Amino acid sequence: MKLVRLLANLGYGSRKQVAWMFREGRVTDAAGEVLYADDQVGHDTVRVDGEPLDPPQGLTLLLHKPSGYTCSTKDTGRLVYDLLPPRFRLRSPVLSTVGRLDRDTSGLLLFTDDGQLLHRIISPKAALPKVYEATLADPLRGDEAALFASGTLMLDSETTPLKPARMEVLGPDRARLTLTEGRYHQVRRMFAATGNRVVSLHRSRVGGLGLEALPEGAWRVLGPDDVETLMTAHD
């Protein structure tokens, strides 16, 4: 692939804008030699303004999403893409969130431009466990774990009962839930069905992948070993 197209696909600008970057000598190799728009060189050897290129197509990354950010490229207010390099939202193919966390939910959020991987992760057949910690407005009443595990709980406006979910009590008004499906606002609606309300919600794990020590608002690129871990169920 010619460099002008590569840089445009990575979000550095339109073809015209990228062409100007070459004319200005801003694109070089690792030794500082100027490169040209129709050159074909290895991705790892290219520098823009002295900095290595962003990761190539096939990028998957993990973000520790803070509360207050929306999973969108177009909504007003703070967006999860604001926490990433600006070019990332302009990449082609697009870097999409893998599912969503609502604005008031924090925790593990995945992005990828690999359509096949995205579908593998969100496919109902994968049944990847997702772990959430919830803080509630009122104390737990004591029967929630059995109800959630029963496979009979029906949410408002739904016609199919929820799959069994595991709940662990973390405190009088705190619980950890492990789900294998992802319905709209599922955790919040589950507790609403018991007469309670979630006041804060955090996703700590998807599949075998957790946040580990990643600070809130930080992100990291996932390698092949990470993706393999992600696709492994975690007990």
C-alpha positions in Angstrom: 0.0 0.0 0.0 1.3 3.4 -0.9 2.2 5.6 2.1 -0.3 8.4 1.2 -3.2 5.9 1.4 -1.8 4.2 4.5 -1.6 7.5 6.4 -5.1 8.6 5.2 -6.5 5.2 6.4 -4.9 5.7 9.8 -6.7 9.0 10.2 -3.8 11.4 9.7 -6.0 13.4 7.3 -7.6 13.3 3.9 -5.5 12.2 0.9 -4.9 15.8 0.0 -3.9 16.7 3.6 -1.6 13.8 3.8 0.0 14.7 0.5 0.8 18.1 1.9 2.5 16.4 4.9 4.9 14.7 2.4 5.6 17.9 0.6 6.5 19.5 3.9 8.9 16.7 4.7 7.1 15.6 7.8 7.0 11.9 6.8 10.4 10.2 7.2 11.9 6.8 8.0 13.5 5.9 11.3 16.8 7.4 10.3 15.2 10.8 9.4 15.3 10.4 5.6 12.3 12.0 3.9 9.8 9.6 2.4 7.5 10.2 -0.5 3.8 9.6 -1.1 4.2 6.6 -3.4 6.9 4.9 -1.4 6.0 1.4 -0.1 7.9 0.7 3.1 7.3 -1.2 6.3 4.8 0.3 8.7 7.3 0.1 11.6 9.9 2.2 9.7 7.6 5.2 9.1 7.7 8.3 11.2 5.3 11.4 11.2 6.9 14.4 12.8 9.5 12.0 14.3 6.8 9.8 15.9 6.1 6.2 15.0 2.8 5.5 13.1 -0.3 4.6 15.0 -1.0 0.8 15.1 -2.0 -0.7 11.7 -5.4 -2.1 10.7 -6.4 -4.8 13.0 -6.2 -2.6 16.0 -7.9 -3.7 19.2 -7.6 -1.7 22.4 -9.0 -1.5 25.9 -10.0 1.7 27.6 -10.8 2.2 31.3 -13.8 4.3 30.7 -14.7 6.9 33.4 -18.2 7.7 34.3 -19.7 10.7 32.4 -18.4 9.7 28.9 -20.7 8.6 26.1 -20.0 5.7 23.6 -20.5 7.7 20.5 -18.7 9.8 17.8 -21.5 12.3 17.3 -23.3 13.0 20.6 -22.7 16.3 22.4 -20.8 16.3 25.7 -17.8 14.1 26.6 -17.2 11.2 24.3 -15.1 8.1 24.9 -13.1 9.0 21.7 -12.0 12.2 23.5 -9.8 9.9 25.6 -8.0 8.4 22.6 -5.6 10.1 20.0 -7.8 12.3 17.8 -6.8 10.4 14.7 -8.4 7.2 16.0 -11.9 8.3 15.3 -11.0 9.0 11.7 -9.4 5.7 10.9 -10.7 3.5 8.0 -12.0 1.0 8.7 -13.6 2.7 11.6 -12.5 2.0 15.2 -15.8 1.0 16.8 -16.7 0.3 20.4 -17.4 -3.4 21.1 -20.9 -3.0 22.6 -21.5 0.0 24.8 -21.3 1.2 28.3 -23.9 3.9 29.2 -22.7 7.3 30.1 -22.9 6.7 33.9 -21.2 3.3 33.8 -17.4 3.1 34.2 -15.0 0.3 33.5 -13.7 -2.0 30.7 -14.6 -0.9 27.2 -13.2 -2.4 24.0 -12.6 -0.9 20.6 -11.6 -2.6 17.4 -11.5 -2.1 13.6 -11.5 -5.8 13.1 -15.1 -6.6 12.1 -14.7 -10.4 12.4 -13.3 -10.0 16.0 -16.1 -7.6 16.9 -18.7 -10.2 15.9 -16.9 -13.0 17.7 -17.0 -11.0 20.9 -20.6 -9.8 20.8 -22.1 -13.0 19.3 -24.6 -14.7 21.6 -22.9 -18.0 20.8 -19.7 -16.7 22.5 -21.5 -16.1 25.7 -18.5 -14.2 27.1 -19.0 -13.5 30.8 -19.1 -9.8 31.7 -18.5 -8.8 35.3 -20.1 -5.7 36.9 -19.9 -4.2 40.4 -23.0 -2.3 41.4 -23.7 0.1 44.3 -27.4 0.3 45.1 -29.7 3.0 46.6 -31.1 0.6 49.1 -29.8 -2.5 51.0 -30.1 -5.9 49.3 -33.3 -7.7 50.4 -31.7 -11.2 50.3 -33.4 -13.0 47.5 -31.7 -11.3 44.5 -29.1 -13.9 43.9 -31.6 -16.7 43.6 -33.9 -14.7 41.4 -31.1 -13.7 39.0 -29.8 -17.3 38.8 -33.2 -18.7 38.1 -33.4 -18.0 34.4 -37.0 -16.9 34.9 -36.6 -13.1 35.5 -38.5 -11.2 32.8 -37.7 -7.5 32.4 -40.2 -4.8 31.5 -41.0 -4.8 27.7 -39.1 -8.0 27.2 -40.7 -11.3 25.9 -37.8 -13.6 26.7 -36.5 -14.3 30.3 -33.0 -13.4 31.2 -30.3 -16.1 31.1 -29.2 -17.2 34.6 -26.7 -14.7 36.1 -24.5 -15.1 39.1 -24.5 -12.5 41.9 -22.1 -12.2 44.8 -22.8 -10.0 47.8 -20.0 -7.4 48.4 -21.7 -5.5 51.1 -25.2 -4.4 52.4 -25.8 -2.3 49.3 -23.1 -3.7 46.9 -23.1 -6.7 44.6 -21.0 -8.2 41.8 -22.9 -9.7 38.8 -21.6 -12.0 36.1 -23.8 -11.9 32.9 -23.5 -13.9 29.7 -25.7 -11.6 27.6 -25.9 -7.9 27.1 -29.4 -6.5 27.0 -30.0 -2.8 27.1 -29.2 -1.4 30.6 -29.5 -4.9 31.8 -27.9 -4.6 35.3 -29.9 -1.5 36.1 -33.1 -3.1 34.9 -32.5 -6.3 36.9 -32.2 -4.4 40.1 -35.2 -2.2 39.2 -37.2 -5.4 38.9 -36.4 -6.1 42.6 -37.5 -2.6 43.6 -34.0 -1.2 44.0 -31.9 1.3 42.0 -28.3 1.3 40.8 -26.4 4.4 41.8 -23.1 3.5 40.4 -22.0 0.7 38.0 -18.6 -0.5 37.0 -17.6 -3.3 34.5 -14.4 -5.0 35.6 -14.0 -7.9 33.2 -15.0 -9.2 29.8 -14.2 -12.9 29.1 -10.8 -13.5 30.6 -9.6 -9.9 30.4 -9.7 -7.5 33.2 -8.6 -3.9 33.8 -5.7 -5.0 36.0 -3.8 -1.8 37.1 -4.9 0.4 34.1 -5.8 3.8 35.5 -9.2 5.4 34.9 -9.2 7.2 31.5 -6.1 5.3 30.3 -6.0 2.8 27.4 -3.7 0.2 25.9 -3.4 -1.7 22.7 -4.2 -5.4 22.9 -1.8 -7.9 21.4 -2.7 -11.4 20.1 -2.2 -12.9 23.6 -4.6 -10.4 25.1 -7.2 -11.2 22.5 -6.8 -14.9 23.2 -7.2 -14.2 26.9 -10.3 -12.0 26.2 -12.0 -14.9 24.3 -11.4 -17.3 27.3 -14.1 -17.5 29.9 -13.0 -16.4 33.3 -14.4 -18.0 36.5 
